[in-house]
Amino acid sequence: MSRPDIFRIAAKGKIVTIIPVMSTVQEIESAISKLSPSEVNRVADWLQEYRDELWDRQIEADAAAGKLDKLIHRAKADYRAGRATPFP
């Protein structure tokens, strides 16, 4: 299937494919709206994995910087004082 947003040109006897770069959220949203449902699901799965990776990196950075120390101390104190409940 031919896509109007992909260009092919001849350069020095070779065919070169040029795919425009999307640089704004609006351009990305527009491109996603043109995808099939299965392609949208693939993008959604990739995006969720990417968000999970960002979250993990942020938590690791916060832990390394000591930003979670007070929360950890309070959680341990609550546990020792019997204010913790087991997970179901």
N, CA, C and O of each residue as an XYZ file, in Angstrom:
352
protein
N       0.845     -1.167      0.000
C       0.000      0.000      0.000
C       0.892      1.232      0.000
O       1.868      1.303      0.747
N       0.559      2.183     -0.824
C       1.328      3.423     -0.909
C       0.862      4.391      0.167
O      -0.336      4.574      0.384
N       1.829      5.006      0.834
C       1.497      5.993      1.860
C       1.937      7.361      1.377
O       3.075      7.521      0.936
N       1.047      8.362      1.451
C       1.389      9.692      0.956
C       2.448     10.403      1.789
O       3.049     11.370      1.321
N       2.686      9.943      3.013
C       3.661     10.623      3.864
C       5.074     10.059      3.706
O       6.005     10.557      4.339
N       5.249      9.034      2.877
C       6.563      8.458      2.625
C       6.943      8.781      1.184
O       6.162      8.560      0.258
N       8.149      9.305      1.011
C       8.589      9.719     -0.305
C       9.748      8.848     -0.762
O      10.599      8.468      0.042
N       9.780      8.535     -2.038
C      10.893      7.787     -2.595
C      11.487      8.638     -3.714
O      10.770      9.135     -4.582
N      12.798      8.794     -3.678
C      13.469      9.585     -4.707
C      14.649      8.786     -5.242
O      15.168      7.886     -4.583
N      15.052      9.137     -6.438
C      16.227      8.504     -7.035
C      17.444      9.356     -6.699
O      17.449     10.568     -6.911
N      18.470      8.705     -6.173
C      19.695      9.410     -5.826
C      20.877      8.553     -6.265
O      21.099      7.465     -5.733
N      21.625      9.048     -7.232
C      22.803      8.347     -7.746
C      22.459      6.914     -8.156
O      23.185      5.972     -7.838
N      21.352      6.769     -8.858
C      20.965      5.462     -9.368
C      20.303      4.546     -8.361
O      19.983      3.405     -8.691
N      20.095      5.004     -7.166
C      19.444      4.197     -6.137
C      18.144      4.864     -5.716
O      18.006      6.086     -5.787
N      17.201      4.052     -5.281
C      15.955      4.575     -4.748
C      16.146      4.755     -3.238
O      16.531      3.823     -2.533
N      15.872      5.957     -2.765
C      16.024      6.284     -1.355
C      14.644      6.589     -0.787
O      13.866      7.328     -1.391
N      14.348      6.021      0.365
C      13.075      6.266      1.032
C      13.274      7.339      2.090
O      14.198      7.265      2.901
N      12.408      8.324      2.073
C      12.453      9.399      3.051
C      11.168      9.354      3.857
O      10.071      9.443      3.306
N      11.315      9.215      5.162
C      10.161      9.212      6.057
C      10.257     10.461      6.921
O      11.227     10.630      7.659
N       9.266     11.333      6.837
C       9.336     12.563      7.619
C       9.372     12.271      9.124
O       8.789     11.292      9.590
N      10.054     13.121      9.863
C      10.156     12.995     11.307
C       8.994     13.735     11.948
O       8.667     14.858     11.564
N       8.369     13.085     12.940
C       7.298     13.735     13.683
C       7.919     14.345     14.931
O       8.589     13.653     15.697
N       7.701     15.620     15.132
C       8.367     16.276     16.250
C       7.404     16.902     17.254
O       7.844     17.428     18.277
N       6.133     16.858     16.991
C       5.186     17.427     17.950
C       4.162     16.364     18.343
O       3.925     15.407     17.606
N       3.570     16.550     19.498
C       2.538     15.628     19.963
C       1.378     15.609     18.973
O       0.800     14.554     18.710
N       1.043     16.755     18.434
C      -0.056     16.828     17.470
C       0.244     15.971     16.231
O      -0.646     15.285     15.727
N       1.482     16.006     15.740
C       1.852     15.186     14.584
C       1.796     13.701     14.921
O       1.349     12.890     14.110
N       2.248     13.351     16.107
C       2.217     11.952     16.531
C       0.777     11.479     16.690
O       0.433     10.385     16.243
N      -0.063     12.287     17.319
C      -1.476     11.929     17.478
C      -2.141     11.740     16.122
O      -2.918     10.805     15.929
N      -1.839     12.621     15.199
C      -2.410     12.523     13.859
C      -1.972     11.226     13.177
O      -2.785     10.549     12.548
N      -0.702     10.884     13.301
C      -0.192      9.652     12.691
C      -0.840      8.430     13.321
O      -1.190      7.483     12.616
N      -1.004      8.438     14.633
C      -1.608      7.298     15.321
C      -3.057      7.127     14.896
O      -3.535      6.000     14.761
N      -3.755      8.222     14.686
C      -5.166      8.134     14.291
C      -5.346      7.477     12.927
O      -6.451      7.058     12.581
N      -4.275      7.384     12.158
C      -4.342      6.764     10.829
C      -3.975      5.284     10.851
O      -4.042      4.619      9.817
N      -3.590      4.761     12.005
C      -3.172      3.362     12.115
C      -4.371      2.429     12.221
O      -5.472      2.837     12.591
N      -4.128      1.174     11.889
C      -5.154      0.150     12.076
C      -5.259     -0.164     13.566
O      -4.343      0.148     14.327
N      -6.354     -0.773     13.986
C      -6.484     -1.121     15.404
C      -5.322     -1.983     15.928
O      -4.864     -1.774     17.051
N      -4.852     -2.928     15.144
C      -3.744     -3.762     15.617
C      -2.463     -2.951     15.745
O      -1.667     -3.194     16.652
N      -2.252     -1.995     14.854
C      -1.073     -1.133     14.965
C      -1.179     -0.211     16.179
O      -0.185      0.047     16.858
N      -2.386      0.283     16.448
C      -2.599      1.128     17.630
C      -2.278      0.325     18.890
O      -1.647      0.842     19.812
N      -2.710     -0.935     18.932
C      -2.412     -1.778     20.091
C      -0.915     -1.983     20.252
O      -0.412     -1.972     21.375
N      -0.197     -2.168     19.158
C       1.259     -2.324     19.242
C       1.907     -1.058     19.784
O       2.813     -1.129     20.613
N       1.449      0.094     19.322
C       1.991      1.370     19.820
C       1.658      1.529     21.301
O       2.508      1.953     22.085
N       0.432      1.194     21.689
C       0.020      1.317     23.090
C       0.865      0.403     23.987
O       1.282      0.805     25.073
N       1.111     -0.813     23.528
C       1.943     -1.740     24.305
C       3.355     -1.192     24.456
O       3.928     -1.224     25.546
N       3.916     -0.687     23.354
C       5.271     -0.125     23.406
C       5.301      1.084     24.351
O       6.220      1.228     25.157
N       4.305      1.933     24.245
C       4.270      3.136     25.074
C       4.158      2.780     26.555
O       4.790      3.425     27.392
N       3.360      1.762     26.892
C       3.244      1.357     28.291
C       4.585      0.813     28.797
O       4.996      1.129     29.913
N       5.261      0.006     27.992
C       6.578     -0.503     28.385
C       7.565      0.652     28.591
O       8.355      0.638     29.535
N       7.513      1.643     27.708
C       8.400      2.801     27.815
C       8.098      3.587     29.091
O       9.018      4.002     29.796
N       6.808      3.794     29.392
C       6.431      4.503     30.615
C       6.893      3.738     31.852
O       7.341      4.340     32.828
N       6.781      2.413     31.809
C       7.251      1.591     32.929
C       8.756      1.753     33.135
O       9.226      1.852     34.268
N       9.506      1.781     32.035
C      10.956      1.976     32.124
C      11.292      3.349     32.709
O      12.192      3.462     33.540
N      10.580      4.383     32.284
C      10.795      5.727     32.825
C      10.523      5.754     34.327
O      11.277      6.358     35.089
N       9.450      5.102     34.745
C       9.100      5.042     36.162
C      10.212      4.345     36.949
O      10.649      4.830     37.992
N      10.662      3.198     36.428
C      11.730      2.460     37.117
C      12.989      3.308     37.255
O      13.619      3.325     38.313
N      13.352      4.006     36.193
C      14.546      4.861     36.249
C      14.381      5.980     37.282
O      15.321      6.311     38.004
N      13.179      6.557     37.343
C      12.930      7.638     38.296
C      13.010      7.127     39.727
O      13.615      7.770     40.585
N      12.402      5.972     39.987
C      12.455      5.394     41.338
C      13.907      5.083     41.716
O      14.333      5.372     42.834
N      14.660      4.499     40.792
C      16.068      4.198     41.069
C      16.858      5.474     41.364
O      17.681      5.499     42.279
N      16.611      6.514     40.600
C      17.314      7.785     40.818
C      16.920      8.393     42.163
O      17.772      8.894     42.897
N      15.630      8.346     42.481
C      15.166      8.886     43.758
C      15.759      8.100     44.930
O      16.156      8.688     45.936
N      15.817      6.776     44.799
C      16.383      5.946     45.862
C      17.875      6.247     46.036
O      18.361      6.362     47.161
N      18.586      6.371     44.933
C      20.025      6.659     45.001
C      20.285      8.036     45.605
O      21.313      8.250     46.246
N      19.356      8.970     45.402
C      19.517     10.332     45.929
C      19.015     10.455     47.369
O      19.093     11.527     47.969
N      18.503      9.357     47.917
C      18.028      9.399     49.297
C      16.624      9.956     49.464
O      16.175     10.168     50.591
N      15.923     10.197     48.365
C      14.596     10.800     48.453
C      13.543      9.863     49.051
O      12.473     10.317     49.459
N      13.838      8.563     49.106
C      12.873      7.607     49.648
C      13.200      7.189     51.074
O      12.460      6.412     51.678
N      14.293      7.694     51.610
C      14.755      7.275     52.932
C      13.715      7.504     54.017
O      13.504      6.624     54.852
N      13.054      8.668     54.031
C      12.048      8.959     55.057
C      10.866      7.997     54.942
O      10.338      7.532     55.952
N      10.458      7.704     53.715
C       9.338      6.777     53.523
C       9.705      5.370     53.999
O       8.896      4.690     54.631
N      10.906      4.951     53.696
C      11.357      3.626     54.120
C      11.412      3.558     55.645
O      10.949      2.589     56.246
N      11.976      4.583     56.259
C      12.072      4.626     57.721
C      10.683      4.570     58.358
O      10.468      3.832     59.319
N       9.743      5.349     57.823
C       8.386      5.369     58.368
C       7.694      4.023     58.178
O       6.996      3.556     59.078
N       7.877      3.397     57.021
C       7.259      2.092     56.768
C       7.798      1.042     57.735
O       7.037      0.232     58.265
N       9.103      1.057     57.962
C       9.698      0.101     58.908
C       9.188      0.354     60.322
O       8.898     -0.591     61.056
N       9.078      1.613     60.705
C       8.575      1.951     62.036
C       7.122      1.504     62.194
O       6.750      0.963     63.235
N       6.305      1.725     61.177
C       4.910      1.292     61.217
C       4.818     -0.227     61.328
O       3.977     -0.744     62.062
N       5.671     -0.938     60.611
C       5.678     -2.392     60.660
C       6.038     -2.875     62.065
O       5.371     -3.743     62.628
N       7.099     -2.299     62.616
C       7.539     -2.694     63.969
C       6.477     -2.383     65.033
O       6.364     -3.089     66.035
N       5.705     -1.319     64.801
C       4.658     -0.930     65.753
C       3.353     -1.679     65.530
O       2.366     -1.428     66.222
N       3.339     -2.603     64.563
C       2.138     -3.387     64.299
C       1.088     -2.675     63.499
O      -0.072     -3.089     63.494
N       1.458     -1.626     62.828
C       0.487     -0.863     62.015
C       0.484     -1.272     60.551
O       0.000     -0.528     59.698
N       1.023     -2.452     60.255
C       1.039     -2.942     58.875
C       0.046     -4.090     58.739
O      -0.164     -4.854     59.681
N      -0.550     -4.204     57.587
C      -1.458     -5.323     57.333
C      -0.894     -6.170     56.207
O      -0.267     -5.639     55.291
N      -1.105     -7.467     56.260
C      -0.575     -8.333     55.201
C      -1.339     -8.110     53.885
O      -2.498     -7.697     53.872
N      -0.656     -8.394     52.813
C      -1.309     -8.320     51.514
C      -2.306     -9.471     51.417
O      -2.068    -10.550     51.960
N      -3.414     -9.243     50.732
C      -4.418    -10.322     50.604
C      -3.887    -11.519     49.843
O      -4.607    -12.499     49.654
